[in-house]
Amino acid sequence: MNKRLRLLVTSKCHNDCPLCCNKQFDLETLPIVNRWDYDEIILTGGEPLSSNKNVRNLIKLIRSIKVIQKIQGLPVSKFYLYTSTHHIEMLLKILKYLDGVTYTPHNNEEKLTLLNFTNILEQEPNLYEGKSLRLNLFPEDYQEIMQIEVIRKFWNLKKIKWLKECPVPDGEVFERIYDMY
């Protein structure tokens, strides 16, 4: 049994990163997920939070998976979201259904979203209680963002770089939902 499922829910993204890991895959031919016995399910895209409709669909998906797991007598998975959204309201809507968020800002608008979202977390601790908050930063952004105390307080920071190839980690499978948003 694999411990983690990286679940592609959409191929759409507002960023067009030249070295995006998804460009090495033919996303339409990824296997379609057909089982839910995973410890962790990582919701990814493209950008999973690219529209209000996507957020509603993700919430329905998370709830449905949990119902299926309970019916099948499986342990309920932890749900994590990979995002670079610039829509705070969408992130706030889905946060309560997640066990964690990994945020990767790609531009100034997304950095501002990160700061504004973090300020909301500081004012409303019940939003993030018990959640994993991971922040992936490219080297050119690391020093700038590391200087912001409130960011350091809430996020586990990791310096990342673009890779030519992004292998799926051991113990993890990369699949997609049947009807991507």
C-alpha angles and dihedrals in degrees: 000000000000115000098212137041119197100203119199108211099170139008093205118106136167090218121072099199112185093218099038111153091227091067090073091061133066092229094194090061098048110121114269112241111252104169136044106203096122130126090216133024116196113200111211144153149131087309113329092197097052094122142011088249090057091051091051090047092049092051090050090047094051092047092047094050091051091051091049091049092051093047090049092047092244125144111260112256126235111244124218129180128213110204147153095186123159091202110095093182091058092049090050092050095055100034095088090059093053136079091207150350131222109200123193115183114206101179143015094273090056091046089054090049089052092052094045092046091050091051089054090051090052090054095043110038093175089070095067103026109135094003129124113234114192124178121199113201131187114228093253090058100036100085094044095050095039088064092063106093097202090054092052090048096057108025134065100224126215128180111224137180136200114268127201090222127025110198118201105252120250112272092026131099127202114216138146139227116255098246108034115207 
